[in-house]
Amino acid sequence: PGWARLCGWLEDHCRASGMENVFAGSFSHGGASVRGVGVTKAFARHDFVMCLPKTCWMTPGVESERIRNFTTDEAGAMLP
């Protein structure tokens, strides 16, 4: 449900396209279990996957205090 809400917001607010081609979840990669974004089908080189306009990109300095607390240490340095 959370991913669907995010995709809907990206489509409505950011005019993102291709959100049906991506998912968030846990999957195996290189023998390890990882969380991240994957694609819903096999894509060939140069196939369209999705488009997220630059106006909705997260860049350092635009995040909320809550997000900043998740991504920086006590001194304010970015976590690895």
N, C-alpha and C positions, 0 to 999 in steps of 0.2 A: 504493500500500500504506500509506503513512504517513497519508493522509487517512482511509482506511478504519479504521485503528487508532484515530485520534483520534475519529472518529464513534462507533465501538463503545464507547470509553471514556466519551464524553459520555452515551451512552444508558445504559450500565451504572452508572456512578458518579454521574452528575448527573441521571439520569432525563430527559434531553433527548428531545424528540420532533421529528419532521419532518426528521431529518438526511438522509433520502433526497432532500429538496428542494433541497439546497445542495451546492456543490462548491468546491474551491479550485483555482485554476489561473491561467494567463495568458490574457488575452483583450484584444481591441481595445475601447477606450472613448474616444470623442471624437478618434479618429485616432491615439491613442497606445497602445502595448502596455503593459498594466498587469498586476500580479499581485494577486489578491484573492479574495474570496468572491462567487460568483454563484449564480443559481437555475437549476434544471434544466428549468424550463418557464415559460411566461408565466403570471403571476398577476394576477388582477384585484384592485382595491382591496378591502381587508378580507378577502382570502383568507388562510387560515392558511399560513404558510411553515414556521416552526420555533419551538420554545420551548426556551430554555436557562435553567433556574432560576437565580435570583440567587446562590445559594450557589456557583455555578461561574463567576461573572463575574470577570474579572481587573480588579482595582482597584489604584491606586498603593499600594505598600507591602506587597503580598502576594506579589509576584514573587520568584523565587529570585535569588541573587547573579548567576548566569549570565545570566538574562534581563535583570536590571538593567544588566549590563555592555553588553548589546546595545542598550539603549534610552536610555542616559544618556551624557553626555560626561564628560571627566575630572573636572570640577567637580561632577558629580552632577545637572546640569540635564538635563531631558528633551530628547531629540533631536527635531527637527521631523519 
